[in-house]
Amino acid sequence: MNSFLFTVAKGGGGFMFFLFFVVWVVSAVGLWKIFEKAGKPGWGAFIPIYNLILWLEIVRRPGWWIILIYIVPIANIICLFIVVFDLAKSYGKGVGYGLGLLFLPLIFFPMLGFSDAVYTPLEREIVVQT
């Protein structure tokens, strides 16, 4: 009777929402600092679609990738992996750090944002214009 589902049904869902909110805020604050290092507006980290547009600009991927990421199944997973690893590479980090950004964003986004890592734009032919 004292299971997790029973607790959520009695109002424990509020705690889960709070926990999700804390994770989102901590990750967004880290993303804010990452955006500022790249010369983008930091407040954009809190705007759902706009933050992905800024992220694509930072890793120098085309803007139409936003359609792939939000709409096309399976392609969105592949694009997400590419964008996360490109972000790590843009700050001089390796594959291990990219995996950290992907699977532990609560830890690795603030670590990257508040570290002394320097943003270096990736060399690409396609550059997003704003």
C-alpha positions in Angstrom: 0.0 0.0 0.0 2.9 2.3 0.6 4.3 2.1 -2.9 5.7 4.9 -5.1 2.5 5.0 -7.3 0.3 5.3 -4.2 2.5 8.2 -3.0 2.3 10.0 -6.4 -1.5 9.5 -6.5 -1.8 11.1 -3.0 0.2 14.2 -4.1 3.7 13.0 -4.3 3.7 14.1 -7.9 4.4 17.6 -6.6 7.8 16.4 -5.4 8.5 14.8 -8.7 7.6 18.1 -10.5 9.9 20.0 -8.1 12.7 17.6 -8.7 12.3 17.9 -12.5 12.2 21.7 -12.1 15.4 21.8 -10.1 17.2 19.6 -12.7 15.9 21.9 -15.5 17.0 25.1 -13.8 20.5 23.8 -12.9 21.0 22.5 -16.5 19.6 25.8 -17.9 21.9 27.9 -15.8 24.9 25.9 -17.0 23.6 26.3 -20.6 23.3 30.1 -19.9 27.0 30.3 -19.1 27.9 28.1 -22.1 25.9 30.5 -24.4 27.5 33.6 -22.9 31.0 32.1 -23.5 30.0 31.6 -27.2 28.8 35.2 -27.5 25.1 34.3 -27.5 22.5 35.7 -25.1 22.5 33.6 -22.0 18.8 34.2 -21.2 18.1 32.1 -24.3 18.8 29.0 -22.3 15.4 29.4 -20.7 13.4 29.7 -23.9 12.5 26.1 -25.2 12.9 26.3 -29.0 15.2 29.4 -29.0 17.8 27.6 -26.9 18.1 24.9 -29.5 18.4 27.5 -32.3 21.3 29.1 -30.3 22.8 25.7 -29.6 22.8 24.9 -33.4 24.4 28.3 -34.1 27.2 27.6 -31.5 28.0 24.2 -33.0 27.6 25.7 -36.5 24.9 23.3 -37.7 22.2 24.4 -40.2 19.0 25.8 -38.7 16.8 23.3 -40.4 18.1 20.6 -38.1 15.6 22.0 -35.6 13.0 20.2 -37.7 14.9 16.9 -37.5 15.4 17.3 -33.7 11.8 18.1 -32.9 9.8 16.2 -35.5 11.6 13.3 -37.2 11.8 10.2 -35.1 15.2 8.4 -34.9 16.9 11.3 -36.8 16.3 13.4 -33.7 18.3 11.0 -31.5 21.2 10.9 -34.1 21.1 14.7 -34.4 21.1 15.2 -30.6 24.2 13.0 -30.3 26.0 15.0 -33.0 25.0 18.3 -31.5 26.1 17.3 -27.9 29.4 16.0 -29.1 30.0 19.1 -31.3 29.3 21.2 -28.2 31.9 19.4 -26.3 34.3 19.7 -29.2 33.6 23.4 -29.4 35.0 23.9 -25.9 38.0 21.7 -26.4 36.5 18.6 -24.7 36.6 15.0 -25.9 34.1 12.2 -26.4 34.0 11.3 -22.7 32.9 14.8 -21.8 30.3 14.6 -24.6 28.9 11.4 -23.0 28.8 13.3 -19.7 26.8 16.1 -21.3 24.4 13.6 -22.9 23.8 11.4 -19.9 24.5 13.6 -16.9 23.5 17.2 -18.0 22.8 18.2 -14.4 26.5 17.8 -13.6 28.3 18.5 -17.0 26.4 21.5 -18.3 27.3 23.6 -15.2 30.8 22.1 -15.2 31.3 23.3 -18.7 29.6 26.6 -18.2 31.5 27.6 -15.1 34.9 26.1 -16.1 37.7 28.0 -17.8 37.0 26.2 -21.1 37.2 28.5 -24.0 34.8 28.5 -27.0 36.4 27.8 -30.3 34.0 27.8 -33.3 34.2 24.6 -35.3 35.3 24.8 -38.9 32.3 24.1 -41.0 31.1 25.1 -44.5 27.5 25.7 -43.3 27.2 28.6 -40.9 23.8 29.6 -39.5 23.1 33.3 -40.1 21.1 35.4 -37.6 
